[in-house]
Amino acid sequence: MRTVKRSPAQKTGETAESLLESRLSKYGSVNKYQKDFGIDFACSITLDNEHTGEEFLAQCKGTEKISESSGYVTLQLSCATVRLWFKKRYLTFLFYVDMDKEDVYWIDPFPQLYEKLRKISDNQEKISIKIPKDNLLDKKSQILPNSFIDSMHNFDKKLFDGTLVEVNRDLDMFSKKDYFHDGLLIEDNEQTIVIKNQNVKLIGYYADAKSYNSSGSCLVQIIRHVKKAENDLTFSHEQILDLFYFGKGTNIQHYMRRFIKGYLKEYGQYFVDLGNSRIYLYPNEVEELCQVIDIFITKYVSRITQFMKKIGNTGFEPYKKEFTNIKLLQINVDLWHRITNYVSIHQASNGTYEDGYMYTVLGNRNQIGLNDIHGKQVFNITGYFVQSSYNSKEIVVDVVWEYMDSSGYYNISNNPFSVEETYLFFVDKLMRKFLMKSSIVTSKKWIGSIKKEITETMSKEEVEKYYLKTNYKLDINSIKFHRELGNIYYQLIQFLKEKKYYYIDIEILVLHCEYFNKCIQSTLINYSDYTQDWFEREKEDIDTIFEEIRIKESEKLPIEGFLYASIFKFLESIIYEFKDSFNDNNLYFKSLIQDLSNLVVEYNEQQFVKLLLGKKY
């Protein structure tokens, strides 16, 4: 007669089960399941030989270890086994028995399982569970660890508050394998974009310069919510920028995205605050959502910045959050009235173009339009009376370029002025007519000299000194002097302070510091002892920061933005403290600053988005 031989794995498993049964019997009564359906034992805890009413289930593993480190043992489980645990009214603990040492490790697997629901829904899959070696059952103790009992209480809480019912519903939904698209799909056109990515679908409408459809919007669907007939998530233009732009492209664990408020470890879900909706998403859903949002917000902002290039806006500020209205500058009321009076008597209806009667006939006196030689309008400017930000008792005028859409302006030139061209015309052809300067000229005679006061028109450069044009951008290409680096560094400091984590190639900053040090060393002796000591101390502090950044890089850890900000603060201080040490004829500093071009591009884009949200940079 043939006998059935047990495999070595079966023998090891049975031995491990026997050891675990013996160990658990110290804490109460243990009943062995006759057939292994993912649960080996049912246990009732006793105290002084009386049942406490607390029960748990146990699954023993002695052979399925797939890896081990100094801190963890990693086991592999079938998803079919795990799904059974969600149906039970008692918590199933997972135990690993080290047969060599006769040690028993335990884990409440549910916090890890909540993170793997999508995978668990497929019965053919396998998942891994980590058991910390700190969770070692004491061979001498007659009671279970407090954390073990706490896990049972947490499970009971989720059982009675309906959380496990909801999770089982989600598992059933996931198991149907309904996706918006199996993978990433992008359908993009001039006005709309549709992005599908597994559980997430986004339908977006780009912001448009046309007056009847200027605001963008989007709709987001989560497949799990669609199955539950829950409302779709909708977002306005401002919500898109405010919620999605800041933190884009960052790791969800770094919590730099405004809509990710935290991870609820007990439930295995992220708390996501989307302004008009607060939802709970599983990790895979959040990952897919962030991937979709990053694609959308990048394209969304790019469409608006491309429009800025189209209208020739080199850095003027959007006015009152409208990207179709651009603030050129601010002037006093008297100057504005003198300009509009001049324009009103030189409108096209009053004479010929050649005689200077070239301004558009408009019903609003605070509106200025310019016609080309064919009588077509090339720009439209409106003056808005506002309270001065410098003197609350003073009223000033914001001079604003306004986009002319064919639906609102029937007589537009085929070659309208760009924002920059409009600004130059307004300053050179209108403002300068009314801005004069006086100077004393000395004329030499045969005997003595005569002083004479003359009055002449201000130059464009002189006008711009008194009336600053708006500009949110940093321009590293026009820098001529070392001192101008100070403002660049200052703005980048503020930018980096806002970043929880960031990355800059550290070697770029090393070159900046080395160049500055070289410039200063030759003149350092000319400064006071206090200044010299300060410089050496600051250098030591910066060297420490460089070392900290290098360590974080080597360990692949995120680097705080304030560390980079500290380096730029050091460079800014040097520019102002040792201004006489720099030779502006040495053009090396211009090539150095070009290495920061990517950082400056990010800065400029963020400042632009802030202005669209009405936040002053």
C-alpha positions as CSV (number, residue, x, y, z in Angstrom):
1,M,0.0,0.0,0.0
2,R,1.3,3.5,-1.0
3,T,1.6,6.1,1.7
4,V,1.1,9.8,1.2
5,K,4.3,11.6,1.9
6,R,4.3,15.1,3.4
7,S,6.5,17.8,1.8
8,P,9.2,19.5,3.8
9,A,7.1,22.7,3.6
10,Q,4.1,20.9,5.0
11,K,6.1,19.5,7.8
12,T,7.6,22.9,8.7
13,G,4.1,24.5,8.5
14,E,2.6,21.9,10.8
15,T,5.5,22.3,13.3
16,A,5.1,26.1,13.2
17,E,1.3,25.7,13.8
18,S,2.0,23.5,16.8
19,L,4.4,25.9,18.3
20,L,2.0,28.8,17.7
21,E,-0.9,26.9,19.2
22,S,1.2,26.1,22.3
23,R,2.2,29.8,22.7
24,L,-1.3,31.2,22.2
25,S,-2.8,28.7,24.7
26,K,-1.0,30.7,27.4
27,Y,-3.4,33.6,26.7
28,G,-6.7,31.7,26.5
29,S,-8.4,28.9,24.7
30,V,-7.3,27.9,21.2
31,N,-9.5,26.1,18.7
32,K,-7.8,24.8,15.5
33,Y,-9.6,25.1,12.2
34,Q,-9.7,21.6,10.6
35,K,-9.4,23.0,7.0
36,D,-7.1,25.9,6.2
37,F,-9.2,28.6,4.5
38,G,-6.8,31.4,5.5
39,I,-7.4,31.0,9.2
40,D,-5.6,28.5,11.4
41,F,-7.0,29.2,14.9
42,A,-9.8,30.9,16.7
43,C,-8.7,32.2,20.1
44,S,-10.6,33.5,23.2
45,I,-8.6,35.5,25.7
46,T,-8.9,34.5,29.4
47,L,-7.9,36.2,32.6
48,D,-7.7,34.2,35.8
49,N,-9.2,31.3,33.9
50,E,-12.3,33.3,32.9
51,H,-13.1,34.4,29.4
52,T,-12.9,38.1,28.9
53,G,-15.2,38.1,25.9
54,E,-12.3,39.2,23.6
55,E,-11.7,36.9,20.6
56,F,-9.4,37.0,17.6
57,L,-8.4,34.7,14.7
58,A,-4.9,33.6,13.8
59,Q,-3.1,32.8,10.6
60,C,0.3,31.1,11.0
61,K,3.2,31.3,8.5
62,G,6.4,29.4,8.9
63,T,7.6,28.9,5.3
64,E,6.3,31.8,3.1
65,K,9.0,34.3,4.1
66,I,10.2,36.1,1.0
67,S,12.7,38.5,2.7
68,E,14.2,39.4,6.0
69,S,16.1,42.4,7.3
70,S,17.2,43.6,10.7
71,G,13.9,45.2,11.4
72,Y,11.3,43.2,9.4
73,V,10.2,39.9,8.1
74,T,8.2,40.0,4.8
75,L,5.6,37.4,4.1
76,Q,3.7,36.6,1.0
77,L,-0.1,36.0,1.0
78,S,-2.7,35.1,-1.6
79,C,-5.4,37.8,-2.1
80,A,-8.1,35.1,-1.9
81,T,-7.0,34.4,1.7
82,V,-6.9,38.1,2.6
83,R,-10.3,38.8,1.3
84,L,-11.8,36.3,3.7
85,W,-10.4,38.2,6.6
86,F,-12.5,41.3,5.7
87,K,-15.6,39.2,6.0
88,K,-15.0,38.0,9.6
89,R,-16.4,39.7,12.7
90,Y,-13.1,39.2,14.6
91,L,-9.6,40.5,13.7
92,T,-7.3,38.0,12.0
93,F,-3.7,38.4,13.2
94,L,-0.9,37.2,11.1
95,F,1.9,35.3,12.9
96,Y,5.4,34.3,11.7
97,V,7.1,31.5,13.5
98,D,10.9,31.4,13.4
99,M,11.6,27.7,13.8
100,D,15.3,28.0,14.5
101,K,14.8,30.4,17.5
102,E,11.2,29.4,18.3
103,D,10.3,33.0,18.2
104,V,6.8,34.2,17.3
105,Y,6.2,37.5,15.6
106,W,2.8,39.1,15.1
107,I,1.1,41.8,13.1
108,D,-2.3,43.3,12.7
109,P,-2.3,43.2,8.9
110,F,-5.2,45.5,8.2
111,P,-3.4,48.9,8.1
112,Q,-1.2,47.5,5.3
113,L,-4.2,45.8,3.6
114,Y,-6.1,49.0,3.4
115,E,-3.3,50.4,1.2
116,K,-3.6,47.4,-1.2
117,L,-7.3,47.1,-1.9
118,R,-7.0,47.4,-5.6
119,K,-4.6,44.5,-5.7
120,I,-6.5,42.4,-3.1
121,S,-9.6,42.6,-5.4
122,D,-7.9,40.2,-7.8
123,N,-7.9,36.7,-6.3
124,Q,-5.1,35.6,-8.6
125,E,-2.7,38.2,-7.2
126,K,-0.3,37.9,-4.2
127,I,0.6,40.6,-1.8
128,S,3.4,41.0,0.8
129,I,3.0,42.0,4.4
130,K,5.8,43.2,6.6
131,I,6.0,42.1,10.3
132,P,8.2,44.3,12.5
133,K,10.6,42.2,14.7
134,D,9.6,44.5,17.6
135,N,6.3,42.6,17.6
136,L,7.8,39.6,19.3
137,L,5.7,37.6,21.7
138,D,7.4,37.3,25.1
139,K,8.0,33.6,25.8
140,K,7.6,34.2,29.6
141,S,4.7,36.6,29.7
142,Q,1.2,35.2,30.3
143,I,-0.6,38.2,28.8
144,L,-0.7,39.7,25.3
145,P,1.0,43.1,24.6
146,N,-1.1,46.2,25.0
147,S,-0.7,47.1,21.3
148,F,-2.1,43.6,20.4
149,I,-5.3,44.4,22.5
150,D,-5.5,47.9,21.0
151,S,-5.5,46.5,17.5
152,M,-8.5,44.3,18.5
153,H,-10.4,47.3,19.8
154,N,-9.6,49.4,16.7
155,F,-11.0,46.5,14.5
156,D,-14.1,46.4,16.6
157,K,-14.6,50.1,16.2
158,K,-14.4,49.8,12.4
159,L,-16.7,46.9,12.5
160,F,-19.4,48.8,14.3
161,D,-19.1,52.2,12.7
162,G,-19.5,50.7,9.2
163,T,-16.0,51.1,7.9
164,L,-15.5,47.4,7.2
165,V,-18.8,47.3,5.4
166,E,-17.7,50.2,3.2
167,V,-14.3,48.5,2.5
168,N,-16.0,45.3,1.5
169,R,-18.2,47.3,-0.9
170,D,-15.1,48.9,-2.3
171,L,-13.5,45.5,-2.7
172,D,-16.5,44.2,-4.6
173,M,-16.4,47.2,-6.9
174,F,-12.7,46.9,-7.5
175,S,-13.1,43.2,-8.3
176,K,-15.4,44.0,-11.3
177,K,-12.3,45.5,-13.0
178,D,-14.2,48.5,-14.3
179,Y,-11.7,51.2,-15.3
180,F,-12.1,54.5,-17.2
181,H,-9.1,53.3,-19.1
182,D,-6.5,50.5,-18.4
183,G,-3.6,52.9,-18.4
184,L,-3.2,56.5,-19.3
185,L,-5.1,58.1,-22.1
186,I,-5.0,61.8,-23.1
187,E,-7.4,63.4,-25.6
188,D,-6.4,67.0,-26.1
189,N,-7.7,69.7,-28.4
190,E,-7.9,73.5,-28.6
191,Q,-10.7,73.9,-26.1
192,T,-10.9,70.8,-24.0
193,I,-8.9,67.9,-22.6
194,V,-10.0,64.5,-21.4
195,I,-7.6,62.4,-19.3
196,K,-8.4,58.8,-18.2
197,N,-6.1,56.9,-15.9
198,Q,-7.4,53.7,-14.3
199,N,-9.8,54.9,-11.6
200,V,-9.8,58.6,-12.5
201,K,-11.2,60.6,-15.3
202,L,-10.9,64.4,-15.8
203,I,-12.7,66.5,-18.4
204,G,-11.1,70.0,-18.6
205,Y,-12.1,73.2,-20.4
206,Y,-9.2,75.6,-21.0
207,A,-9.4,79.2,-20.0
208,D,-10.2,81.2,-23.2
209,A,-9.6,84.8,-24.0
210,K,-13.0,85.1,-25.7
211,S,-15.2,87.3,-23.6
212,Y,-18.1,84.9,-23.6
213,N,-16.0,82.0,-22.3
214,S,-13.0,83.3,-20.4
215,S,-13.1,81.0,-17.4
216,G,-11.8,77.5,-17.5
217,S,-13.2,74.6,-15.5
218,C,-12.9,70.9,-15.0
219,L,-14.8,67.8,-13.8
220,V,-13.2,64.9,-12.0
221,Q,-14.7,61.4,-11.6
222,I,-13.5,58.6,-9.4
223,I,-14.8,55.2,-10.6
224,R,-15.6,54.0,-7.1
225,H,-17.8,57.1,-6.6
226,V,-19.5,56.8,-9.9
227,K,-20.6,53.3,-9.0
228,K,-22.0,54.6,-5.8
229,A,-23.9,57.3,-7.7
230,E,-22.0,60.0,-5.8
231,N,-21.7,63.5,-7.3
232,D,-18.9,64.4,-9.7
233,L,-16.2,66.8,-8.5
234,T,-16.3,70.2,-10.4
235,F,-13.8,73.0,-10.2
236,S,-13.8,76.6,-11.4
237,H,-10.8,78.4,-13.0
238,E,-9.6,79.8,-9.6
239,Q,-10.0,76.5,-7.9
240,I,-8.0,74.7,-10.6
241,L,-5.1,77.1,-10.0
242,D,-5.3,77.3,-6.3
243,L,-5.8,73.6,-5.5
244,F,-3.8,71.9,-8.3
245,Y,-0.9,74.2,-9.2
246,F,0.9,74.5,-5.9
247,G,2.7,71.2,-5.1
248,K,2.3,69.8,-8.6
249,G,4.8,67.1,-9.4
250,T,5.6,66.4,-5.7
251,N,5.5,63.1,-3.8
252,I,2.2,62.6,-2.1
253,Q,3.9,61.6,1.1
254,H,5.5,65.0,1.3
255,Y,2.1,66.7,1.7
256,M,3.0,69.6,-0.5
257,R,-0.2,69.4,-2.5
258,R,-3.0,71.7,-1.2
259,F,-5.7,69.1,-1.6
260,I,-4.0,66.3,0.3
261,K,-4.6,66.9,3.9
262,G,-3.4,63.8,5.5
263,Y,-3.2,60.0,5.6
264,L,-5.5,58.1,7.9
265,K,-3.4,55.1,8.7
266,E,-6.2,53.3,10.6
267,Y,-8.4,53.4,7.5
268,G,-5.7,53.1,4.8
269,Q,-7.1,56.2,3.1
270,Y,-6.0,59.8,2.3
271,F,-8.2,62.7,3.3
272,V,-8.6,64.8,0.2
273,D,-10.0,68.3,0.5
274,L,-11.1,69.6,-2.9
275,G,-12.7,72.8,-1.8
276,N,-16.4,72.1,-2.4
277,S,-15.9,68.4,-1.6
278,R,-14.1,66.3,1.0
279,I,-13.4,62.7,0.1
280,Y,-11.4,59.7,1.2
281,L,-9.3,57.9,-1.4
282,Y,-7.2,54.8,-1.3
283,P,-3.4,55.3,-2.1
284,N,-3.7,53.9,-5.6
285,E,-6.6,56.3,-6.3
286,V,-4.6,59.3,-5.0
287,E,-1.6,58.3,-7.1
288,E,-3.7,58.1,-10.2
289,L,-5.5,61.4,-9.4
290,C,-2.2,63.2,-8.9
291,Q,-0.9,61.9,-12.2
292,V,-4.0,63.2,-14.0
293,I,-4.0,66.5,-12.2
294,D,-0.3,67.1,-12.9
295,I,-0.8,66.6,-16.6
296,F,-3.9,68.8,-16.6
297,I,-2.5,71.7,-14.6
298,T,0.7,71.8,-16.6
299,K,-1.2,72.0,-19.9
300,Y,-3.8,74.4,-18.4
301,V,-1.2,77.0,-17.2
302,S,0.8,76.5,-20.4
303,R,-2.2,77.6,-22.5
304,I,-2.4,80.8,-20.5
305,T,1.3,81.6,-20.7
306,Q,1.2,80.9,-24.4
307,F,-1.5,83.5,-24.7
308,M,0.8,85.9,-22.8
309,K,3.4,85.4,-25.5
310,K,0.8,85.8,-28.2
311,I,-0.2,89.3,-26.9
312,G,3.4,90.3,-26.3
313,N,3.3,90.5,-22.6
314,T,6.9,90.5,-21.4
315,G,6.1,90.6,-17.7
316,F,3.3,93.1,-17.0
317,E,0.9,92.1,-14.3
318,P,-2.6,90.6,-15.0
319,Y,-5.1,93.1,-13.7
320,K,-7.6,92.0,-11.0
321,K,-7.0,88.3,-11.8
322,E,-8.0,88.6,-15.5
323,F,-5.3,87.4,-17.9
324,T,-7.0,89.4,-20.7
325,N,-6.5,92.7,-18.9
326,I,-2.9,93.8,-18.3
327,K,-1.8,96.6,-16.0
328,L,0.8,98.8,-17.7
329,L,1.5,101.3,-14.9
330,Q,-0.1,103.6,-12.4
331,I,-0.2,107.4,-12.8
332,N,-1.8,110.4,-11.0
333,V,-5.3,111.6,-11.8
334,D,-4.1,115.0,-13.2
335,L,-1.8,113.4,-15.7
336,W,-4.6,111.0,-16.8
337,H,-7.0,113.8,-17.3
338,R,-4.5,115.8,-19.4
339,I,-3.9,112.7,-21.6
340,T,-7.6,111.9,-22.1
341,N,-8.4,115.6,-22.9
342,Y,-5.7,115.5,-25.6
343,V,-7.1,112.2,-26.9
344,S,-10.7,113.5,-27.0
345,I,-9.8,116.4,-29.3
346,H,-7.6,114.2,-31.6
347,Q,-10.1,111.5,-32.4
348,A,-10.5,110.4,-35.9
349,S,-13.9,112.1,-36.4
350,N,-12.3,115.5,-35.8
351,G,-9.8,115.5,-38.7
352,T,-7.4,113.4,-40.9
353,Y,-5.0,110.7,-39.8
354,E,-2.1,112.6,-41.2
355,D,-2.9,115.6,-39.0
356,G,-2.7,113.5,-35.9
357,Y,-6.4,112.8,-35.4
358,M,-5.8,109.1,-35.0
359,Y,-7.6,108.1,-31.7
360,T,-10.7,105.9,-31.7
361,V,-14.0,107.5,-31.1
362,L,-15.2,105.8,-27.8
363,G,-18.2,106.5,-25.6
364,N,-16.1,106.1,-22.4
365,R,-13.9,109.1,-21.7
366,N,-11.6,106.9,-19.6
367,Q,-11.0,104.6,-22.5
368,I,-8.3,105.2,-25.1
369,G,-8.2,103.5,-28.5
370,L,-5.7,104.0,-31.4
371,N,-6.6,103.6,-35.0
372,D,-4.2,102.6,-37.8
373,I,-4.1,104.4,-41.1
374,H,-7.1,102.3,-42.3
375,G,-9.2,103.3,-39.4
376,K,-8.9,100.0,-37.6
377,Q,-8.3,99.9,-33.9
378,V,-4.9,98.6,-32.8
379,F,-5.2,98.8,-29.0
380,N,-7.6,99.6,-26.2
381,I,-6.6,101.1,-22.9
382,T,-8.9,101.8,-19.9
383,G,-8.1,103.9,-16.9
384,Y,-9.4,102.7,-13.5
385,F,-9.6,105.0,-10.5
386,V,-8.3,103.3,-7.4
387,Q,-7.0,104.2,-4.0
388,S,-3.3,104.6,-3.8
389,S,-1.5,101.8,-2.0
390,Y,1.0,104.3,-0.7
391,N,-1.4,107.0,0.5
392,S,-4.9,106.1,1.5
393,K,-6.1,109.7,0.9
394,E,-4.9,109.8,-2.7
395,I,-6.7,108.5,-5.8
396,V,-4.6,107.3,-8.7
397,V,-5.3,105.7,-12.1
398,D,-4.4,102.2,-13.1
399,V,-3.6,102.2,-16.9
400,V,-4.8,98.8,-18.2
401,W,-4.4,97.2,-21.6
402,E,-7.4,95.2,-22.6
403,Y,-7.6,92.3,-25.0
404,M,-9.8,93.1,-28.0
405,D,-11.8,90.0,-29.0
406,S,-13.6,90.1,-32.3
407,S,-16.9,89.3,-30.6
408,G,-16.7,92.6,-28.6
409,Y,-14.7,94.8,-31.0
410,Y,-16.0,94.9,-34.6
411,N,-13.3,97.2,-36.0
412,I,-10.0,95.5,-35.0
413,S,-6.9,95.9,-37.0
414,N,-5.3,92.9,-38.6
415,N,-2.1,93.9,-36.8
416,P,-3.1,95.0,-33.3
417,F,-0.4,96.3,-30.9
418,S,1.2,93.9,-28.4
419,V,1.1,94.8,-24.7
420,E,4.7,96.0,-24.9
421,E,4.0,98.1,-28.1
422,T,1.0,99.7,-26.4
423,Y,3.0,100.6,-23.3
424,L,5.8,102.2,-25.4
425,F,3.3,104.2,-27.4
426,F,1.5,105.4,-24.2
427,V,4.7,106.5,-22.5
428,D,6.4,108.0,-25.6
429,K,3.5,109.5,-27.5
430,L,1.1,110.5,-24.7
431,M,2.8,110.7,-21.3
432,R,5.9,112.5,-22.5
433,K,3.7,115.3,-24.0
434,F,2.8,116.4,-20.5
435,L,5.9,115.6,-18.5
436,M,8.6,118.3,-18.6
437,K,11.8,118.9,-16.7
438,S,13.6,122.2,-16.0
439,S,17.4,122.7,-15.9
440,I,19.8,125.7,-15.6
441,V,22.1,126.2,-18.5
442,T,25.1,128.5,-18.2
443,S,26.0,130.5,-21.3
444,K,29.5,132.1,-21.5
445,K,29.7,135.7,-22.7
446,W,32.7,137.9,-23.5
447,I,32.4,139.2,-20.0
448,G,31.0,136.7,-17.4
449,S,28.3,134.3,-18.1
450,I,24.5,134.1,-18.0
451,K,22.4,131.4,-16.4
452,K,19.2,130.5,-18.1
453,E,16.4,128.1,-17.1
454,I,15.2,125.9,-19.9
455,T,12.3,123.5,-20.0
456,E,12.3,120.3,-22.1
457,T,10.4,117.0,-22.4
458,M,11.4,114.2,-20.2
459,S,13.0,111.2,-22.0
460,K,11.4,107.8,-21.9
461,E,14.0,106.6,-19.4
462,E,13.3,109.6,-17.1
463,V,9.5,109.0,-17.3
464,E,10.1,105.3,-16.2
465,K,12.0,106.4,-13.2
466,Y,9.0,108.3,-11.9
467,Y,6.3,105.9,-13.2
468,L,7.4,102.4,-12.7
469,K,5.9,99.8,-15.1
470,T,4.5,96.7,-13.5
471,N,6.7,93.6,-13.8
472,Y,6.3,90.4,-12.0
473,K,9.2,88.6,-13.8
474,L,12.8,88.2,-12.9
475,D,14.9,88.9,-15.9
476,I,18.4,87.4,-15.7
477,N,19.3,88.3,-19.3
478,S,19.4,92.1,-18.8
479,I,21.6,92.1,-15.7
480,K,24.6,94.5,-16.1
481,F,25.9,95.0,-12.6
482,H,26.7,92.7,-9.7
483,R,24.4,94.7,-7.4
484,E,21.4,93.6,-9.5
485,L,22.1,90.1,-8.4
486,G,20.9,91.1,-4.9
487,N,17.3,91.5,-6.0
488,I,17.4,88.2,-7.9
489,Y,18.7,86.4,-4.8
490,Y,16.1,88.1,-2.6
491,Q,13.2,87.0,-4.7
492,L,14.5,83.5,-5.0
493,I,14.9,83.4,-1.2
494,Q,11.2,84.1,-0.7
495,F,10.3,81.5,-3.4
496,L,12.4,78.8,-1.7
497,K,11.1,79.6,1.8
498,E,7.6,78.6,0.6
499,K,8.8,75.2,-0.6
500,K,8.7,72.4,2.0
501,Y,11.0,70.4,-0.2
502,Y,12.9,71.4,-3.4
503,Y,15.9,70.4,-5.5
504,I,18.6,72.5,-7.0
505,D,21.9,71.1,-8.5
506,I,24.2,71.9,-5.6
507,E,27.2,72.4,-7.8
508,I,25.6,75.5,-9.3
509,L,25.5,77.1,-5.9
510,V,29.0,75.9,-5.1
511,L,30.2,77.9,-8.2
512,H,28.4,81.0,-7.0
513,C,30.0,80.8,-3.6
514,E,33.5,80.1,-5.0
515,Y,33.3,83.0,-7.3
516,F,32.1,85.4,-4.5
517,N,34.8,84.1,-2.2
518,K,37.5,84.8,-4.9
519,C,36.2,88.3,-5.4
520,I,36.2,89.1,-1.7
521,Q,39.5,87.6,-0.6
522,S,41.6,90.2,-2.5
523,T,39.8,93.1,-0.7
524,L,38.8,91.5,2.6
525,I,41.7,93.1,4.4
526,N,40.2,96.5,3.6
527,Y,37.2,95.8,5.8
528,S,36.9,95.9,9.6
529,D,37.8,93.0,11.8
530,Y,34.2,92.6,12.7
531,T,33.2,92.3,9.0
532,Q,36.0,89.8,8.4
533,D,35.0,87.6,11.3
534,W,31.4,87.8,10.2
535,F,32.3,86.6,6.7
536,E,34.3,83.7,8.0
537,R,31.5,82.6,10.4
538,E,29.0,82.8,7.6
539,K,31.2,80.7,5.3
540,E,31.5,78.0,7.9
541,D,27.7,78.0,8.4
542,I,27.2,77.7,4.6
543,D,29.7,74.9,4.4
544,T,27.7,73.0,7.0
545,I,24.5,73.5,4.9
546,F,26.3,72.2,1.8
547,E,27.3,69.1,3.7
548,E,23.8,68.6,5.0
549,I,22.4,68.8,1.5
550,R,25.0,66.3,0.2
551,I,24.2,63.8,2.9
552,K,20.5,64.1,2.1
553,E,21.2,63.6,-1.6
554,S,23.3,60.5,-0.9
555,E,20.6,59.0,1.2
556,K,17.9,60.0,-1.3
557,L,16.1,62.1,1.3
558,P,14.0,65.2,0.4
559,I,15.8,68.5,0.8
560,E,14.1,71.4,2.6
561,G,13.6,74.6,0.5
562,F,14.9,76.7,3.4
563,L,18.4,75.1,3.1
564,Y,18.7,76.5,-0.4
565,A,17.2,79.8,0.8
566,S,19.9,80.1,3.4
567,I,22.6,79.8,0.7
568,F,21.0,82.5,-1.4
569,K,20.6,84.7,1.7
570,F,24.4,84.4,2.3
571,L,25.0,85.4,-1.3
572,E,22.6,88.3,-1.1
573,S,24.3,89.6,2.1
574,I,27.7,89.5,0.4
575,I,26.5,91.5,-2.6
576,Y,25.5,94.4,-0.3
577,E,28.2,94.1,2.3
578,F,31.1,93.8,-0.1
579,K,29.8,95.8,-3.0
580,D,33.3,97.3,-3.7
581,S,34.8,93.9,-4.1
582,F,33.1,93.2,-7.4
583,N,34.3,94.3,-10.8
584,D,31.4,94.7,-13.2
585,N,33.7,94.3,-16.2
586,N,34.3,90.7,-15.2
587,L,31.4,89.2,-17.1
588,Y,31.7,85.7,-15.6
589,F,28.9,86.5,-13.2
590,K,26.5,86.8,-16.1
591,S,27.2,83.2,-17.2
592,L,26.9,82.1,-13.5
593,I,23.4,83.5,-13.2
594,Q,22.3,81.7,-16.4
595,D,22.7,78.4,-14.5
596,L,19.7,79.5,-12.5
597,S,17.5,79.9,-15.6
598,N,15.3,76.8,-14.8
599,L,14.7,78.1,-11.2
600,V,13.9,81.5,-12.5
601,V,11.4,80.1,-15.0
602,E,9.6,78.3,-12.2
603,Y,9.6,81.4,-10.1
604,N,8.2,83.5,-12.9
605,E,5.4,81.0,-13.6
606,Q,4.4,80.8,-9.9
607,Q,4.3,84.6,-9.6
608,F,2.0,84.7,-12.6
609,V,-0.3,82.1,-11.1
610,K,-0.4,84.0,-7.8
611,L,-1.5,87.2,-9.7
612,L,-4.2,85.2,-11.4
613,L,-5.4,84.3,-7.9
614,G,-5.2,87.9,-6.7
615,K,-2.3,87.2,-4.5
616,K,0.5,89.8,-4.6
617,Y,3.9,88.2,-5.0
